[in-house]
Amino acid sequence: MKHDGWYYLFVSWDYCCRGAKSNYRVAVGRSRNVAGPYLDREGKDMLVGGGTPFFEGDKQQFEAAGHGAAYHLDSGEDVFICHGYSTAHQGAALLVQRTIRWTADGWPEI
C-alpha cells in the first residue's frame, strides 16, 4: 500500500488454518522505495526479523487474524481486510474489516 510517499508492506506471521488453535497475526514495515528495504517503526529491516505489530486476534471476538490486504478506497477511506477465526464459534473462519488510521509520524493503526 502506498501512503504519503511511503510504501507499506503488511505480512502475516505464525500459523494459519488451525481454527481456534491458529495464532497468526499481521506486522508492517515501510520503505520509500517499492523494492525496499522495508523497516519497522524501530528501524529494523523486515528481512532480519523486523516488523511492527499491526493486527492480531483479541481472543474475545476472534482468536487470530492474518492473510490480509490494505486498500485505499475511492471514498478516501483506508481499510484492512483479513481472515480471522471466531472465538464464539470454536474457530470458524470469518472476514474481518477494520478502518486504518494514520499516526502523526505516518504509521498505520487499527
Contacts in CASP RR format, 6 or more apart in sequence:
PFRMAT RR
TARGET T0000
AUTHOR 0000-0000-0000
METHOD contacts of the structure
MODEL  1
MKHDGWYYLFVSWDYCCRGAKSNYRVAVGRSRNVAGPYLDREGKDMLVGG
GTPFFEGDKQQFEAAGHGAAYHLDSGEDVFICHGYSTAHQGAALLVQRTI
RWTADGWPEI
1 7 0 8 1.000
1 8 0 8 1.000
1 10 0 8 1.000
1 70 0 8 1.000
1 71 0 8 1.000
1 72 0 8 1.000
1 78 0 8 1.000
1 108 0 8 1.000
2 8 0 8 1.000
2 72 0 8 1.000
3 72 0 8 1.000
3 78 0 8 1.000
3 102 0 8 1.000
3 106 0 8 1.000
3 108 0 8 1.000
4 102 0 8 1.000
4 106 0 8 1.000
5 32 0 8 1.000
6 30 0 8 1.000
6 31 0 8 1.000
6 32 0 8 1.000
6 106 0 8 1.000
7 30 0 8 1.000
7 31 0 8 1.000
7 32 0 8 1.000
7 33 0 8 1.000
7 34 0 8 1.000
7 36 0 8 1.000
7 38 0 8 1.000
8 28 0 8 1.000
8 29 0 8 1.000
8 30 0 8 1.000
8 70 0 8 1.000
8 108 0 8 1.000
9 28 0 8 1.000
9 29 0 8 1.000
9 30 0 8 1.000
9 31 0 8 1.000
9 38 0 8 1.000
9 46 0 8 1.000
10 26 0 8 1.000
10 27 0 8 1.000
10 28 0 8 1.000
10 29 0 8 1.000
10 54 0 8 1.000
10 68 0 8 1.000
10 69 0 8 1.000
10 70 0 8 1.000
10 80 0 8 1.000
11 26 0 8 1.000
11 27 0 8 1.000
11 28 0 8 1.000
11 46 0 8 1.000
11 51 0 8 1.000
12 24 0 8 1.000
12 25 0 8 1.000
12 26 0 8 1.000
12 66 0 8 1.000
12 67 0 8 1.000
12 68 0 8 1.000
13 24 0 8 1.000
13 25 0 8 1.000
13 26 0 8 1.000
13 27 0 8 1.000
14 23 0 8 1.000
14 24 0 8 1.000
14 25 0 8 1.000
14 64 0 8 1.000
15 21 0 8 1.000
15 22 0 8 1.000
15 23 0 8 1.000
15 24 0 8 1.000
15 64 0 8 1.000
16 22 0 8 1.000
16 24 0 8 1.000
16 64 0 8 1.000
16 66 0 8 1.000
16 67 0 8 1.000
16 83 0 8 1.000
19 63 0 8 1.000
19 64 0 8 1.000
19 85 0 8 1.000
19 90 0 8 1.000
19 91 0 8 1.000
19 92 0 8 1.000
19 93 0 8 1.000
20 63 0 8 1.000
20 85 0 8 1.000
20 87 0 8 1.000
20 90 0 8 1.000
20 91 0 8 1.000
21 63 0 8 1.000
22 63 0 8 1.000
22 64 0 8 1.000
22 84 0 8 1.000
22 85 0 8 1.000
22 91 0 8 1.000
23 63 0 8 1.000
23 64 0 8 1.000
24 56 0 8 1.000
24 64 0 8 1.000
24 65 0 8 1.000
24 66 0 8 1.000
24 67 0 8 1.000
25 53 0 8 1.000
25 54 0 8 1.000
25 55 0 8 1.000
25 56 0 8 1.000
25 57 0 8 1.000
25 64 0 8 1.000
25 65 0 8 1.000
25 66 0 8 1.000
26 53 0 8 1.000
26 54 0 8 1.000
26 55 0 8 1.000
26 56 0 8 1.000
26 65 0 8 1.000
26 66 0 8 1.000
26 68 0 8 1.000
26 80 0 8 1.000
26 82 0 8 1.000
27 40 0 8 1.000
27 46 0 8 1.000
27 50 0 8 1.000
27 51 0 8 1.000
27 52 0 8 1.000
27 53 0 8 1.000
27 54 0 8 1.000
28 40 0 8 1.000
28 51 0 8 1.000
28 52 0 8 1.000
28 54 0 8 1.000
28 107 0 8 1.000
28 108 0 8 1.000
29 38 0 8 1.000
29 39 0 8 1.000
29 40 0 8 1.000
29 41 0 8 1.000
29 46 0 8 1.000
29 50 0 8 1.000
29 51 0 8 1.000
29 52 0 8 1.000
30 38 0 8 1.000
30 39 0 8 1.000
30 107 0 8 1.000
31 37 0 8 1.000
31 38 0 8 1.000
31 39 0 8 1.000
37 45 0 8 1.000
37 46 0 8 1.000
37 47 0 8 1.000
38 45 0 8 1.000
38 46 0 8 1.000
38 47 0 8 1.000
39 45 0 8 1.000
39 46 0 8 1.000
39 50 0 8 1.000
40 46 0 8 1.000
40 50 0 8 1.000
40 51 0 8 1.000
40 52 0 8 1.000
41 51 0 8 1.000
41 52 0 8 1.000
41 107 0 8 1.000
42 50 0 8 1.000
42 52 0 8 1.000
43 50 0 8 1.000
44 50 0 8 1.000
44 51 0 8 1.000
52 107 0 8 1.000
54 80 0 8 1.000
54 108 0 8 1.000
54 109 0 8 1.000
54 110 0 8 1.000
55 65 0 8 1.000
55 66 0 8 1.000
55 80 0 8 1.000
55 82 0 8 1.000
55 98 0 8 1.000
55 110 0 8 1.000
56 64 0 8 1.000
56 65 0 8 1.000
57 63 0 8 1.000
57 64 0 8 1.000
57 65 0 8 1.000
57 84 0 8 1.000
59 87 0 8 1.000
60 87 0 8 1.000
61 86 0 8 1.000
61 87 0 8 1.000
61 88 0 8 1.000
62 84 0 8 1.000
62 85 0 8 1.000
62 86 0 8 1.000
62 87 0 8 1.000
62 94 0 8 1.000
62 96 0 8 1.000
63 84 0 8 1.000
63 85 0 8 1.000
63 86 0 8 1.000
63 87 0 8 1.000
63 91 0 8 1.000
64 84 0 8 1.000
64 85 0 8 1.000
65 82 0 8 1.000
65 83 0 8 1.000
65 84 0 8 1.000
65 85 0 8 1.000
65 96 0 8 1.000
66 82 0 8 1.000
66 83 0 8 1.000
66 84 0 8 1.000
67 82 0 8 1.000
67 83 0 8 1.000
68 80 0 8 1.000
68 81 0 8 1.000
68 82 0 8 1.000
68 83 0 8 1.000
69 80 0 8 1.000
69 81 0 8 1.000
69 82 0 8 1.000
70 78 0 8 1.000
70 79 0 8 1.000
70 80 0 8 1.000
70 100 0 8 1.000
70 108 0 8 1.000
71 78 0 8 1.000
71 79 0 8 1.000
71 80 0 8 1.000
71 81 0 8 1.000
72 78 0 8 1.000
73 79 0 8 1.000
77 99 0 8 1.000
78 99 0 8 1.000
78 100 0 8 1.000
78 102 0 8 1.000
78 108 0 8 1.000
79 97 0 8 1.000
79 98 0 8 1.000
79 99 0 8 1.000
79 100 0 8 1.000
80 97 0 8 1.000
80 98 0 8 1.000
80 99 0 8 1.000
80 100 0 8 1.000
80 108 0 8 1.000
80 110 0 8 1.000
81 95 0 8 1.000
81 96 0 8 1.000
81 97 0 8 1.000
81 98 0 8 1.000
82 95 0 8 1.000
82 96 0 8 1.000
83 93 0 8 1.000
83 94 0 8 1.000
83 95 0 8 1.000
83 96 0 8 1.000
84 93 0 8 1.000
84 94 0 8 1.000
84 95 0 8 1.000
84 96 0 8 1.000
85 91 0 8 1.000
85 92 0 8 1.000
85 93 0 8 1.000
85 94 0 8 1.000
86 92 0 8 1.000
86 93 0 8 1.000
86 94 0 8 1.000
98 110 0 8 1.000
99 110 0 8 1.000
100 108 0 8 1.000
100 109 0 8 1.000
100 110 0 8 1.000
101 108 0 8 1.000
101 109 0 8 1.000
101 110 0 8 1.000
102 108 0 8 1.000
102 109 0 8 1.000
103 109 0 8 1.000
END
